[in-house]
Amino acid sequence: MKQPTPKALGYRMPAEWEPQEAVWLSWPHNELTWPAGMLAEVERSYIEIIRALHTGQKIKLLVKDSESEARIVDVLGRAGVAVRQVLFLRIATEDSWIRDYGPTFVTHRHSGQLAMVKWIFNAWGNKYDDLLADNSVPYEMNRTVDLPIFEPGIVLEGGSIEVNGKGAVLTTEQCLLNTNRNPHLSRSEIEDYLKEYLNVREVLWLNAGIAGDDTDGHIDDIARFVNEETVVCAVEEDPSDENYEILKGNHDRLQSFGINVIPLPMPGYVGTHDGRLPASYANFYIGNDTVVVPIFGHRNDQRALDIIQCCFPKHRVVGVHATAMVHGLGTIHCCSQQQPPC
């Protein structure tokens, strides 16, 4: 931490429900992530996400080339999207998980100046060599916004942190203490980085994430702040389910922090003969006027939408079918990144 940190200069990471100028997305194209014709269904989910969010903020959409851009302009227009709300950026990506390889945006407490924190992306503990190139995407993004850049020099993904905008960050031990991220750093040293680069006072550690999650327990599948003092927490109601004990432990630990905890049901088993997929309603995105929630054709879909609607009474809550998307081991929050106003 040789150069001044965001905290030292008066920056902080806002909560997701604070005002946004834009949401960044990367159009899906990787047929290894979504094989066997699933990509077309994932594209339909993206169209629904953009249609839901574009009424409240700009959409900054990464596309691979001019041919792709022309096709996407056409499909969005036919879906009723006001394409003037979409800024197309021709930036090459390997995959769509911009929450994890993209920057964390921070704002200055007094001037409102926007900056970005550029973490190191190592493809979730060097699991996917072909995706390591996405580590450079934030630099390309910054060519379009020209912001001050802070570089902590540690491995971290955006899906592993959840802030309330008032000094607290939620994360998991399974992810941030994993030896495949920053084996040279102790728990207290990692806390120091979070405090300095997000400008938080306390780090609230949960244990682990859900089954099927290749990110080693990202927080955005299990617990999300919905206001400064309240968290929705994924809970599994079936005691025989493999997620039951771990989610119960996370729920109990959240309560021990003195936070208001609202249980959010799980969508049951989503997967194939190859194994379970990390399907969770907690992977929602909070826009300026709309909350977009992944749904999976399960009986708990409507319950989850109703609970989230109660948490955001001034927002429209929209469910987007994400069963194909979760075959890529992520859904709506994983594929999006909020940008506060400049």
C-alpha positions as CSV (number, residue, x, y, z in Angstrom):
1,M,0.0,0.0,0.0
2,K,2.7,2.5,-1.0
3,Q,0.5,4.9,-3.0
4,P,-2.5,6.6,-1.3
5,T,-5.5,4.3,-1.0
6,P,-9.1,5.2,-1.7
7,K,-9.8,5.5,2.0
8,A,-6.8,7.9,2.5
9,L,-8.1,10.1,-0.3
10,G,-11.8,10.1,0.7
11,Y,-13.3,7.5,-1.6
12,R,-15.7,4.7,-0.7
13,M,-17.6,1.9,-2.4
14,P,-21.3,2.9,-2.5
15,A,-24.1,0.4,-1.8
16,E,-25.7,-1.1,-4.9
17,W,-29.0,0.7,-4.2
18,E,-27.4,4.1,-4.3
19,P,-27.7,6.1,-7.5
20,Q,-26.2,4.7,-10.7
21,E,-25.2,6.2,-14.0
22,A,-24.9,2.9,-15.7
23,V,-24.7,-0.9,-15.4
24,W,-21.9,-2.6,-17.3
25,L,-22.6,-5.9,-19.0
26,S,-20.6,-8.1,-21.4
27,W,-22.7,-9.8,-24.1
28,P,-22.4,-13.6,-23.9
29,H,-20.5,-15.4,-26.6
30,N,-18.4,-18.2,-25.1
31,E,-19.7,-21.6,-26.4
32,L,-17.5,-23.4,-23.9
33,T,-19.4,-21.7,-21.1
34,W,-22.8,-22.4,-22.7
35,P,-22.5,-25.3,-25.1
36,A,-25.2,-27.4,-26.9
37,G,-27.3,-24.5,-28.0
38,M,-27.7,-22.9,-24.6
39,L,-26.1,-19.6,-25.8
40,A,-29.3,-18.6,-27.6
41,E,-31.3,-19.0,-24.4
42,V,-28.7,-17.1,-22.4
43,E,-28.9,-14.3,-25.0
44,R,-32.7,-14.1,-24.4
45,S,-32.0,-13.7,-20.7
46,Y,-29.6,-10.9,-21.4
47,I,-32.3,-9.2,-23.5
48,E,-34.7,-9.4,-20.6
49,I,-32.1,-8.0,-18.2
50,I,-31.4,-5.1,-20.4
51,R,-35.1,-4.4,-21.1
52,A,-35.7,-4.4,-17.4
53,L,-32.8,-2.1,-16.4
54,H,-32.5,0.3,-19.3
55,T,-35.4,2.5,-18.1
56,G,-33.5,3.5,-15.0
57,Q,-29.9,3.9,-16.2
58,K,-27.6,3.6,-19.1
59,I,-26.4,0.2,-20.2
60,K,-22.7,0.0,-21.1
61,L,-22.4,-3.2,-23.1
62,L,-19.2,-4.9,-24.1
63,V,-19.4,-6.5,-27.5
64,K,-16.6,-8.3,-29.5
65,D,-16.9,-6.6,-32.9
66,S,-19.0,-4.4,-35.2
67,E,-20.8,-7.4,-36.6
68,S,-21.9,-8.5,-33.2
69,E,-23.0,-4.9,-32.3
70,A,-25.2,-4.6,-35.4
71,R,-26.9,-7.9,-34.6
72,I,-27.5,-7.0,-30.9
73,V,-28.8,-3.5,-31.8
74,D,-31.4,-5.3,-34.0
75,V,-32.5,-7.9,-31.4
76,L,-32.7,-5.3,-28.6
77,G,-34.7,-2.9,-30.8
78,R,-37.1,-5.7,-31.7
79,A,-37.5,-6.5,-28.0
80,G,-38.6,-3.0,-27.2
81,V,-35.4,-1.6,-25.8
82,A,-34.7,2.0,-26.4
83,V,-31.3,1.5,-28.0
84,R,-30.2,5.1,-27.3
85,Q,-29.9,4.0,-23.7
86,V,-27.3,1.4,-24.6
87,L,-23.6,2.4,-25.1
88,F,-21.8,-0.3,-27.1
89,L,-18.1,-0.7,-26.4
90,R,-16.0,-3.0,-28.7
91,I,-13.9,-4.6,-26.0
92,A,-12.7,-8.2,-26.4
93,T,-13.6,-10.5,-23.5
94,E,-13.2,-14.2,-23.0
95,D,-16.4,-14.6,-20.9
96,S,-19.3,-12.6,-19.5
97,W,-18.6,-12.4,-15.7
98,I,-17.8,-8.7,-15.5
99,R,-18.7,-8.6,-11.8
100,D,-15.5,-10.6,-11.2
101,Y,-13.0,-9.4,-13.7
102,G,-14.3,-5.9,-13.9
103,P,-13.4,-3.0,-11.6
104,T,-15.0,-1.9,-8.4
105,F,-16.2,1.7,-8.7
106,V,-15.6,4.0,-5.8
107,T,-16.8,7.6,-5.3
108,H,-15.3,10.6,-3.4
109,R,-17.3,11.5,-0.3
110,H,-17.3,15.2,-1.0
111,S,-16.5,15.9,-4.7
112,G,-18.4,12.9,-6.1
113,Q,-15.4,12.1,-8.3
114,L,-15.5,8.6,-9.6
115,A,-12.6,6.2,-9.6
116,M,-12.0,2.5,-10.1
117,V,-10.3,-0.2,-8.1
118,K,-8.6,-2.7,-10.4
119,W,-8.1,-6.0,-8.6
120,I,-6.1,-9.0,-10.0
121,F,-8.4,-11.6,-11.6
122,N,-6.9,-15.1,-11.6
123,A,-10.0,-17.0,-12.9
124,W,-11.2,-18.0,-9.5
125,G,-8.0,-19.5,-8.2
126,N,-6.5,-20.3,-11.6
127,K,-9.2,-22.8,-12.5
128,Y,-9.6,-21.7,-16.1
129,D,-6.5,-20.7,-18.0
130,D,-8.4,-19.6,-21.1
131,L,-10.2,-16.9,-19.0
132,L,-7.1,-15.3,-17.5
133,A,-7.0,-12.8,-20.3
134,D,-10.1,-11.0,-18.8
135,N,-7.8,-9.6,-16.2
136,S,-6.9,-6.8,-18.6
137,V,-10.6,-5.8,-19.4
138,P,-10.7,-3.0,-16.7
139,Y,-7.9,-1.2,-18.5
140,E,-9.8,-1.3,-21.7
141,M,-13.0,-0.1,-19.9
142,N,-11.1,2.8,-18.5
143,R,-10.1,4.0,-22.0
144,T,-13.8,5.0,-22.3
145,V,-14.3,6.6,-18.8
146,D,-10.7,7.9,-18.1
147,L,-10.9,7.5,-14.3
148,P,-8.2,7.5,-11.6
149,I,-7.3,3.8,-11.0
150,F,-6.3,2.2,-7.7
151,E,-4.4,-1.1,-7.9
152,P,-4.2,-3.0,-4.6
153,G,-2.1,-5.8,-6.2
154,I,-4.2,-8.6,-4.7
155,V,-6.5,-11.2,-6.2
156,L,-10.2,-10.4,-5.6
157,E,-13.5,-10.7,-7.5
158,G,-16.4,-8.4,-7.2
159,G,-18.8,-11.2,-6.4
160,S,-16.9,-11.9,-3.2
161,I,-17.7,-8.6,-1.5
162,E,-21.0,-7.0,-0.5
163,V,-21.1,-3.5,1.1
164,N,-23.9,-1.5,2.8
165,G,-22.3,1.8,1.9
166,K,-22.0,2.7,5.6
167,G,-18.8,1.0,6.7
168,A,-19.6,-2.8,6.5
169,V,-18.5,-5.4,4.0
170,L,-19.7,-9.0,3.9
171,T,-17.5,-11.8,2.5
172,T,-16.7,-15.5,3.1
173,E,-13.7,-17.3,4.6
174,Q,-14.0,-20.0,1.9
175,C,-13.2,-17.4,-0.8
176,L,-11.0,-14.7,0.6
177,L,-8.9,-17.0,2.8
178,N,-8.5,-19.6,0.1
179,T,-4.9,-20.4,-0.7
180,N,-5.6,-20.1,-4.4
181,R,-6.1,-16.4,-4.1
182,N,-3.6,-14.6,-1.8
183,P,-1.7,-17.3,0.1
184,H,0.9,-14.7,1.3
185,L,-1.7,-12.7,3.1
186,S,-3.2,-13.3,6.6
187,R,-6.8,-12.7,7.5
188,S,-6.0,-9.4,9.2
189,E,-3.9,-8.3,6.2
190,I,-6.9,-9.1,3.8
191,E,-9.1,-7.1,6.2
192,D,-6.7,-4.2,5.9
193,Y,-6.9,-4.2,2.1
194,L,-10.7,-4.3,2.2
195,K,-10.8,-1.4,4.7
196,E,-8.3,0.7,2.7
197,Y,-9.7,0.1,-0.8
198,L,-13.5,0.0,0.0
199,N,-13.3,2.4,2.9
200,V,-15.2,0.1,5.3
201,R,-14.7,-0.2,9.1
202,E,-15.8,-3.8,9.7
203,V,-15.4,-7.0,7.8
204,L,-18.2,-9.5,8.4
205,W,-17.1,-13.0,7.6
206,L,-19.5,-15.8,6.7
207,N,-18.2,-19.3,6.4
208,A,-18.8,-20.8,2.9
209,G,-21.0,-20.7,-0.2
210,I,-23.4,-23.0,-1.9
211,A,-22.8,-26.3,-3.6
212,G,-21.7,-26.2,-7.2
213,D,-20.1,-22.8,-6.9
214,D,-16.7,-22.8,-8.7
215,T,-15.9,-19.4,-7.2
216,D,-15.2,-20.9,-3.8
217,G,-18.1,-19.3,-2.0
218,H,-19.0,-15.9,-3.4
219,I,-21.1,-13.8,-1.1
220,D,-23.6,-12.8,-3.9
221,D,-25.1,-16.2,-3.9
222,I,-25.8,-16.3,-0.2
223,A,-26.3,-12.9,1.5
224,R,-27.1,-9.5,0.2
225,F,-27.6,-6.1,1.9
226,V,-31.0,-4.6,1.1
227,N,-30.5,-1.6,3.3
228,E,-27.8,-0.4,5.7
229,E,-29.0,-2.7,8.5
230,T,-30.7,-5.6,6.7
231,V,-29.5,-8.6,4.8
232,V,-31.5,-11.2,2.8
233,C,-29.9,-14.6,3.5
234,A,-30.3,-17.7,1.4
235,V,-31.7,-20.6,3.4
236,E,-32.5,-24.1,2.4
237,E,-35.6,-25.5,4.0
238,D,-35.0,-29.2,3.2
239,P,-32.8,-30.7,6.0
240,S,-31.6,-33.4,3.6
241,D,-30.3,-30.9,1.0
242,E,-26.5,-30.5,0.9
243,N,-26.9,-26.7,1.3
244,Y,-29.0,-26.9,4.5
245,E,-26.2,-26.9,7.1
246,I,-23.9,-24.4,5.5
247,L,-26.7,-21.9,4.9
248,K,-28.1,-22.4,8.4
249,G,-24.6,-21.6,9.7
250,N,-24.4,-18.5,7.6
251,H,-27.8,-17.4,8.8
252,D,-27.0,-17.9,12.4
253,R,-23.7,-16.0,12.1
254,L,-25.4,-13.1,10.4
255,Q,-27.8,-12.9,13.4
256,S,-24.9,-12.9,15.8
257,F,-23.6,-9.7,14.1
258,G,-26.8,-7.9,15.1
259,I,-28.0,-7.4,11.6
260,N,-31.6,-7.7,10.6
261,V,-31.8,-11.0,8.6
262,I,-34.6,-11.9,6.2
263,P,-34.6,-15.5,5.0
264,L,-34.7,-16.0,1.3
265,P,-35.6,-19.5,0.0
266,M,-33.5,-21.5,-2.4
267,P,-34.7,-22.9,-5.7
268,G,-34.0,-26.5,-4.8
269,Y,-31.7,-28.7,-6.9
270,V,-30.8,-27.2,-10.3
271,G,-28.3,-29.3,-12.3
272,T,-27.7,-32.2,-14.5
273,H,-26.2,-35.7,-14.3
274,D,-22.8,-34.0,-14.1
275,G,-23.6,-32.2,-10.9
276,R,-25.3,-29.4,-9.1
277,L,-25.3,-25.8,-10.4
278,P,-25.1,-22.7,-8.1
279,A,-28.6,-21.5,-8.5
280,S,-29.7,-18.9,-6.0
281,Y,-32.3,-16.1,-5.9
282,A,-29.7,-14.0,-4.0
283,N,-27.8,-13.3,-7.2
284,F,-30.1,-10.4,-8.1
285,Y,-29.1,-6.9,-9.3
286,I,-30.4,-3.7,-7.8
287,G,-30.9,-1.0,-10.5
288,N,-32.1,2.6,-10.0
289,D,-35.8,1.7,-10.5
290,T,-35.8,-2.1,-11.0
291,V,-34.4,-5.2,-9.2
292,V,-33.7,-8.1,-11.6
293,V,-33.9,-11.5,-10.0
294,P,-32.9,-14.9,-11.5
295,I,-35.7,-17.5,-11.5
296,F,-35.5,-21.2,-12.3
297,G,-39.0,-22.5,-12.9
298,H,-39.3,-23.6,-9.2
299,R,-42.2,-23.3,-6.9
300,N,-40.2,-20.9,-4.8
301,D,-39.7,-18.4,-7.6
302,Q,-42.7,-16.3,-6.7
303,R,-42.0,-16.5,-3.0
304,A,-38.5,-15.1,-3.6
305,L,-39.8,-12.3,-5.9
306,D,-42.4,-11.3,-3.2
307,I,-39.7,-11.2,-0.5
308,I,-37.4,-9.1,-2.6
309,Q,-40.3,-6.8,-3.6
310,C,-41.0,-6.2,0.1
311,C,-37.4,-5.2,0.6
312,F,-37.6,-2.7,-2.3
313,P,-41.1,-1.3,-2.3
314,K,-40.2,1.6,-4.6
315,H,-38.6,-0.6,-7.2
316,R,-40.1,-2.8,-9.8
317,V,-39.0,-6.4,-9.3
318,V,-38.6,-8.5,-12.4
319,G,-37.8,-12.2,-12.6
320,V,-35.6,-13.4,-15.5
321,H,-35.4,-17.1,-16.3
322,A,-31.8,-18.1,-15.6
323,T,-31.7,-21.9,-15.8
324,A,-29.5,-21.8,-19.0
325,M,-27.4,-19.0,-17.6
326,V,-26.5,-20.8,-14.4
327,H,-25.0,-23.6,-16.5
328,G,-22.1,-21.1,-16.9
329,L,-22.0,-21.2,-13.0
330,G,-23.3,-17.7,-12.5
331,T,-26.4,-15.5,-13.1
332,I,-27.5,-11.9,-13.0
333,H,-25.4,-10.3,-10.3
334,C,-22.3,-12.2,-11.6
335,C,-22.7,-10.8,-15.1
336,S,-23.2,-7.1,-14.1
337,Q,-21.3,-4.3,-12.5
338,Q,-22.8,-1.0,-11.3
339,Q,-21.2,2.4,-12.1
340,P,-22.2,5.3,-9.8
341,P,-22.6,8.8,-11.4
342,C,-19.4,10.7,-12.3
